[in-house]
Amino acid sequence: VFNESVTNARIYGLLVRSLIRAAVDGFNGTAFAYGQTSSGKTFTMNGSGADPGIIPLAVRDIFDTAAE
């Protein structure tokens, strides 16, 4: 659980980045947003131009990791 001051990038770094790295290495992983209606799940997953969400950060990380 995070409060409203935490950015999507911080959440991604703490919880999802390792899942993406493992997926690139061939392991299964899931980033699952669960919560009450209007609690910010869609924003956390999709984000905005100023604060990209988990999905765009994950896609970028997948391609960056593949390029390495």
MDTraj code that builds the backbone (N, CA, C; nanometers):
import mdtraj as md
import numpy as np

residues = "VAL PHE ASN GLU SER VAL THR ASN ALA ARG ILE TYR GLY LEU LEU VAL ARG SER LEU ILE ARG ALA ALA VAL ASP GLY PHE ASN GLY THR ALA PHE ALA TYR GLY GLN THR SER SER GLY LYS THR PHE THR MET ASN GLY SER GLY ALA ASP PRO GLY ILE ILE PRO LEU ALA VAL ARG ASP ILE PHE ASP THR ALA ALA GLU".split()
xyz = np.array([
    [0.0854, -0.1169, 0.0000],
    [0.0000, 0.0000, 0.0000],
    [0.0898, 0.1229, 0.0000],
    [0.0577, 0.2151, -0.0900],
    [0.1333, 0.3395, -0.1020],
    [0.0392, 0.4576, -0.0849],
    [0.0916, 0.5693, -0.0413],
    [0.0077, 0.6883, -0.0329],
    [0.0137, 0.7654, -0.1649],
    [-0.0620, 0.8744, -0.1723],
    [-0.0765, 0.9483, -0.2978],
    [0.0484, 1.0242, -0.3400],
    [0.1479, 1.0347, -0.2544],
    [0.2689, 1.1088, -0.2913],
    [0.3714, 1.0228, -0.3658],
    [0.3503, 0.8926, -0.3709],
    [0.4447, 0.8018, -0.4363],
    [0.4198, 0.8018, -0.5867],
    [0.5267, 0.8148, -0.6651],
    [0.5124, 0.8162, -0.8111],
    [0.4996, 0.6743, -0.8652],
    [0.4466, 0.6648, -0.9860],
    [0.4372, 0.5352, -1.0527],
    [0.5756, 0.4761, -1.0764],
    [0.6731, 0.5605, -1.1066],
    [0.8095, 0.5119, -1.1289],
    [0.8663, 0.4480, -1.0021],
    [0.8347, 0.5042, -0.8882],
    [0.8821, 0.4472, -0.7606],
    [0.8172, 0.3108, -0.7359],
    [0.6870, 0.3025, -0.7598],
    [0.6172, 0.1744, -0.7449],
    [0.6759, 0.0722, -0.8409],
    [0.6977, 0.1140, -0.9642],
    [0.7564, 0.0244, -1.0636],
    [0.8931, -0.0258, -1.0174],
    [0.9758, 0.0640, -0.9713],
    [1.1092, 0.0253, -0.9275],
    [1.1090, -0.0690, -0.8094],
    [1.0171, -0.0494, -0.7192],
    [1.0110, -0.1330, -0.5994],
    [0.9473, -0.2698, -0.6233],
    [0.8459, -0.2756, -0.7117],
    [0.7664, -0.3972, -0.7218],
    [0.7702, -0.4692, -0.8564],
    [0.7918, -0.3968, -0.9645],
    [0.7710, -0.4570, -1.0968],
    [0.8998, -0.4788, -1.1744],
    [0.9986, -0.3944, -1.1571],
    [1.1208, -0.4047, -1.2375],
    [1.1809, -0.5452, -1.2300],
    [1.1853, -0.6041, -1.1120],
    [1.2426, -0.7390, -1.0989],
    [1.1576, -0.8429, -1.1717],
    [1.0253, -0.8222, -1.1779],
    [0.9392, -0.9131, -1.2539],
    [0.9713, -0.9064, -1.4025],
    [0.9941, -0.7859, -1.4523],
    [1.0255, -0.7683, -1.5941],
    [1.1595, -0.8336, -1.6264],
    [1.2577, -0.8126, -1.5421],
    [1.3890, -0.8750, -1.5655],
    [1.3767, -1.0268, -1.5662],
    [1.2981, -1.0820, -1.4731],
    [1.2774, -1.2269, -1.4676],
    [1.2035, -1.2755, -1.5922],
    [1.1054, -1.1983, -1.6397],
    [1.0310, -1.2370, -1.7597],
    [1.1216, -1.2399, -1.8819],
    [1.2105, -1.1425, -1.8913],
    [1.3060, -1.1408, -2.0030],
    [1.3970, -1.2637, -1.9967],
    [1.4230, -1.3121, -1.8756],
    [1.5049, -1.4323, -1.8576],
    [1.4256, -1.5616, -1.8740],
    [1.2943, -1.5519, -1.9028],
    [1.2141, -1.6697, -1.9313],
    [1.1193, -1.7138, -1.8215],
    [1.1093, -1.6390, -1.7145],
    [1.0180, -1.6746, -1.6057],
    [0.8857, -1.6012, -1.6215],
    [0.7787, -1.6598, -1.5710],
    [0.6474, -1.5956, -1.5739],
    [0.6373, -1.4933, -1.4611],
    [0.5642, -1.3873, -1.4848],
    [0.5437, -1.2861, -1.3819],
    [0.4160, -1.2095, -1.4081],
    [0.3563, -1.1571, -1.3031],
    [0.2328, -1.0799, -1.3144],
    [0.2381, -0.9585, -1.2238],
    [0.2046, -0.8439, -1.2781],
    [0.1839, -0.7233, -1.1982],
    [0.0337, -0.7021, -1.1940],
    [-0.0238, -0.7152, -1.0786],
    [-0.1690, -0.7167, -1.0620],
    [-0.2117, -0.5988, -0.9757],
    [-0.3006, -0.5146, -1.0278],
    [-0.3533, -0.4009, -0.9512],
    [-0.4907, -0.4387, -0.8980],
    [-0.5047, -0.4333, -0.7681],
    [-0.6298, -0.4709, -0.7021],
    [-0.6695, -0.3622, -0.6037],
    [-0.7963, -0.3293, -0.6005],
    [-0.8398, -0.2310, -0.5032],
    [-0.9809, -0.1829, -0.5270],
    [-1.0238, -0.0977, -0.4391],
    [-1.1570, -0.0404, -0.4408],
    [-1.1768, 0.0443, -0.5668],
    [-1.2999, 0.0564, -0.6103],
    [-1.3341, 0.1428, -0.7226],
    [-1.2840, 0.2847, -0.6948],
    [-1.2250, 0.3454, -0.7965],
    [-1.1719, 0.4821, -0.7902],
    [-1.0527, 0.4976, -0.6966],
    [-0.9782, 0.3890, -0.6767],
    [-0.8617, 0.3974, -0.5871],
    [-0.7317, 0.4257, -0.6621],
    [-0.7361, 0.4326, -0.7963],
    [-0.6179, 0.4690, -0.8732],
    [-0.5514, 0.3568, -0.9488],
    [-0.6166, 0.2425, -0.9616],
    [-0.5568, 0.1277, -1.0317],
    [-0.5256, 0.1603, -1.1774],
    [-0.6210, 0.2183, -1.2467],
    [-0.6010, 0.2504, -1.3883],
    [-0.4895, 0.3518, -1.4054],
    [-0.4858, 0.4544, -1.3204],
    [-0.3796, 0.5534, -1.3294],
    [-0.2444, 0.4895, -1.3006],
    [-0.2371, 0.4031, -1.2020],
    [-0.1109, 0.3370, -1.1691],
    [-0.0628, 0.2519, -1.2858],
    [-0.1530, 0.1826, -1.3523],
    [-0.1134, 0.0959, -1.4631],
    [-0.0848, 0.1745, -1.5906],
    [-0.1644, 0.2771, -1.6215],
    [-0.1486, 0.3527, -1.7464],
    [-0.0687, 0.4812, -1.7291],
    [-0.0885, 0.5512, -1.6201],
    [-0.0165, 0.6744, -1.5932],
    [-0.0630, 0.7915, -1.6761],
    [0.0271, 0.8891, -1.6890],
    [0.0016, 1.0101, -1.7670],
    [0.1321, 1.0484, -1.8365],
    [0.1278, 1.1534, -1.9134],
    [0.2495, 1.1985, -1.9800],
    [0.3591, 1.2365, -1.8823],
    [0.3204, 1.2988, -1.7708],
    [0.4175, 1.3431, -1.6713],
    [0.4591, 1.2315, -1.5753],
    [0.3749, 1.1303, -1.5586],
    [0.4011, 1.0208, -1.4647],
    [0.3588, 0.8890, -1.5287],
    [0.4430, 0.8336, -1.6193],
    [0.4061, 0.7102, -1.6888],
    [0.3749, 0.5984, -1.5899],
    [0.2808, 0.5141, -1.6284],
    [0.2383, 0.4058, -1.5416],
    [0.3219, 0.2794, -1.5568],
    [0.2781, 0.1754, -1.4895],
    [0.3483, 0.0476, -1.4874],
    [0.3612, -0.0109, -1.6285],
    [0.2544, -0.0052, -1.7069],
    [0.2579, -0.0651, -1.8411],
    [0.3600, 0.0030, -1.9319],
    [0.3553, 0.1358, -1.9498],
    [0.4569, 0.1962, -2.0368],
    [0.5993, 0.1810, -1.9823],
    [0.6157, 0.1843, -1.8509],
    [0.7492, 0.1641, -1.7936],
    [0.7984, 0.0222, -1.8191],
    [0.7089, -0.0749, -1.8082],
    [0.7460, -0.2144, -1.8323],
    [0.7838, -0.2375, -1.9785],
    [0.7055, -0.1814, -2.0692],
    [0.7351, -0.1976, -2.2122],
    [0.8709, -0.1365, -2.2450],
    [0.8955, -0.0177, -2.1930],
    [1.0255, 0.0465, -2.2155],
    [1.1388, -0.0381, -2.1582],
    [1.1187, -0.0907, -2.0387],
    [1.2218, -0.1725, -1.9738],
    [1.2480, -0.3021, -2.0497],
    [1.1427, -0.3618, -2.1047],
    [1.1592, -0.4850, -2.1840],
    [1.2494, -0.4570, -2.3048],
    [1.2208, -0.3505, -2.3779],
    [1.2999, -0.3199, -2.4960],
    [1.4426, -0.2754, -2.4600],
    [1.4565, -0.1997, -2.3516],
    [1.5902, -0.1608, -2.3074],
    [1.6743, -0.2821, -2.2666],
    [1.6100, -0.3759, -2.1943],
    [1.6797, -0.4972, -2.1514],
    [1.7169, -0.5838, -2.2723],
    [1.6261, -0.5952, -2.3678],
    [1.6539, -0.6737, -2.4885],
    [1.7693, -0.6119, -2.5690],
    [1.7760, -0.4785, -2.5701],
    [1.8811, -0.4109, -2.6442],
    [2.0184, -0.4319, -2.5808],
    [2.0215, -0.4563, -2.4498],
    [2.1489, -0.4800, -2.3802],
    [2.2034, -0.6142, -2.4232],
])
top = md.Topology()
chain = top.add_chain()
for i, resn in enumerate(residues, 1):
    res = top.add_residue(resn, chain, resSeq=i)
    for name in ("N", "CA", "C"):
        top.add_atom(name, md.element.get_by_symbol(name[0]), res)
traj = md.Trajectory(xyz[None], top)
